[in-house]
Amino acid sequence: PCLQLDVDDVRSPLLPPDEFVASPDNSVDGTPRTSASRNPIEARSNYRRLQGGKCSVKRQRHFVYGAIYNNIFPGSHVLDPIDGNVDLYVILPSMEVSIVEIRLISPDEGKGKDTLLSSVLSLGRSCHGAGNSRGSRVGDLGMMHALGVRSSTSREVFVGTNEKSKRIERVSNLMRHWMEDNLRSTLKSILDDDTHCTEMKPLSFMPLGPGSRVILSLDLANAPH
């Protein structure tokens, strides 16, 4: 049996990170220290301990500062979309069901040379630095970039360049067409939600959506989310 399913603890992920990198909470005197866990039980214990540390608590985020997935513990079940589409149903502590839809996108998906994957890669390569959708020194090794609507209430939009807007328009158009064929119910849900954001008109570089913002996670090492 999959070892994740033997654990029911809302205080740590089913698959815990195995390393905690340069965390001041990981020492008795606040000196940044890196440590590795030898097994899932030890990893969950370390996760719960560090979850209450100053670096994690003050950021008000649901991850532990410095926690990364360097190795996957034996006995875990790894989902591979090459084996087929996967709908992962996650029951939250509130008993609400959250669905993670995992799909494989063909490298040929798109029109001619303008494929969906190549356009996403092109957009990702144009993003530099730590990203603008979270603060600095969050204890992760990767980057997270947000583009599009920042706040539908204040009508604020993430600042971007004209060249990046062209890349986003290309990605959003191709993604919209792909979702029409592969994730139609999800697309409808996104568009229905957008109709309630009456403060914002469709963005010129995302006329077809889907949605009103794009978030790119690049090389995240602590991404249980």
Solvent accessible surface area in square Angstrom, and as a share of the most:
residue,aa,sasa,rsa
1,P,167,1.05
2,C,27,0.16
3,L,38,0.19
4,Q,22,0.10
5,L,140,0.70
6,D,112,0.58
7,V,36,0.20
8,D,142,0.73
9,D,29,0.15
10,V,109,0.63
11,R,134,0.49
12,S,10,0.07
13,P,27,0.17
14,L,88,0.44
15,L,42,0.21
16,P,1,0.01
17,P,2,0.01
18,D,7,0.03
19,E,30,0.14
20,F,1,0.00
21,V,39,0.22
22,A,49,0.38
23,S,1,0.01
24,P,39,0.24
25,D,34,0.18
26,N,4,0.02
27,S,31,0.20
28,V,161,0.92
29,D,110,0.57
30,G,39,0.38
31,T,77,0.45
32,P,81,0.51
33,R,114,0.42
34,T,76,0.44
35,S,24,0.16
36,A,66,0.52
37,S,10,0.07
38,R,203,0.74
39,N,64,0.33
40,P,25,0.16
41,I,138,0.70
42,E,44,0.20
43,A,0,0.00
44,R,14,0.05
45,S,56,0.36
46,N,24,0.12
47,Y,8,0.03
48,R,77,0.28
49,R,127,0.46
50,L,3,0.02
51,Q,67,0.30
52,G,59,0.57
53,G,14,0.13
54,K,150,0.64
55,C,13,0.08
56,S,7,0.05
57,V,87,0.50
58,K,127,0.54
59,R,61,0.22
60,Q,163,0.73
61,R,88,0.32
62,H,183,0.82
63,F,16,0.07
64,V,1,0.00
65,Y,31,0.12
66,G,1,0.01
67,A,4,0.03
68,I,13,0.07
69,Y,47,0.18
70,N,87,0.44
71,N,93,0.48
72,I,85,0.43
73,F,16,0.07
74,P,118,0.74
75,G,51,0.49
76,S,22,0.14
77,H,116,0.52
78,V,109,0.63
79,L,62,0.31
80,D,60,0.31
81,P,36,0.23
82,I,130,0.66
83,D,128,0.66
84,G,33,0.32
85,N,109,0.56
86,V,33,0.19
87,D,67,0.35
88,L,71,0.36
89,Y,134,0.51
90,V,58,0.33
91,I,110,0.56
92,L,65,0.32
93,P,98,0.61
94,S,84,0.54
95,M,142,0.63
96,E,110,0.49
97,V,77,0.44
98,S,44,0.29
99,I,87,0.44
100,V,70,0.40
101,E,63,0.28
102,I,44,0.22
103,R,54,0.20
104,L,99,0.49
105,I,32,0.16
106,S,51,0.33
107,P,97,0.61
108,D,120,0.62
109,E,58,0.26
110,G,37,0.35
111,K,139,0.59
112,G,75,0.72
113,K,199,0.84
114,D,59,0.30
115,T,19,0.11
116,L,1,0.00
117,L,64,0.32
118,S,50,0.32
119,S,4,0.03
120,V,44,0.25
121,L,95,0.47
122,S,30,0.19
123,L,0,0.00
124,G,12,0.12
125,R,176,0.64
126,S,23,0.15
127,C,6,0.04
128,H,144,0.64
129,G,50,0.48
130,A,66,0.51
131,G,27,0.26
132,N,62,0.32
133,S,39,0.25
134,R,36,0.13
135,G,52,0.50
136,S,88,0.57
137,R,200,0.73
138,V,14,0.08
139,G,17,0.16
140,D,23,0.12
141,L,116,0.58
142,G,10,0.09
143,M,49,0.22
144,M,22,0.10
145,H,15,0.07
146,A,3,0.03
147,L,12,0.06
148,G,1,0.01
149,V,3,0.01
150,R,122,0.45
151,S,34,0.22
152,S,35,0.22
153,T,115,0.67
154,S,75,0.48
155,R,153,0.56
156,E,84,0.38
157,V,52,0.30
158,F,28,0.12
159,V,145,0.84
160,G,50,0.48
161,T,85,0.49
162,N,108,0.55
163,E,88,0.40
164,K,35,0.15
165,S,25,0.16
166,K,108,0.46
167,R,56,0.21
168,I,4,0.02
169,E,67,0.30
170,R,88,0.32
171,V,11,0.07
172,S,3,0.02
173,N,43,0.22
174,L,18,0.09
175,M,49,0.22
176,R,46,0.17
177,H,89,0.40
178,W,16,0.05
179,M,14,0.06
180,E,50,0.22
181,D,115,0.60
182,N,69,0.35
183,L,25,0.13
184,R,154,0.56
185,S,87,0.56
186,T,38,0.22
187,L,5,0.02
188,K,128,0.54
189,S,61,0.39
190,I,55,0.28
191,L,54,0.27
192,D,62,0.32
193,D,89,0.46
194,D,46,0.24
195,T,93,0.54
196,H,146,0.65
197,C,52,0.31
198,T,114,0.66
199,E,79,0.35
200,M,34,0.15
201,K,173,0.73
202,P,113,0.71
203,L,22,0.11
204,S,100,0.64
205,F,35,0.15
206,M,5,0.02
207,P,69,0.43
208,L,75,0.37
209,G,5,0.05
210,P,21,0.13
211,G,15,0.14
212,S,30,0.19
213,R,108,0.39
214,V,27,0.16
215,I,93,0.47
216,L,23,0.12
217,S,61,0.39
218,L,38,0.19
219,D,121,0.63
220,L,34,0.17
221,A,23,0.18
222,N,3,0.02
223,A,46,0.35
224,P,63,0.39
225,H,147,0.66
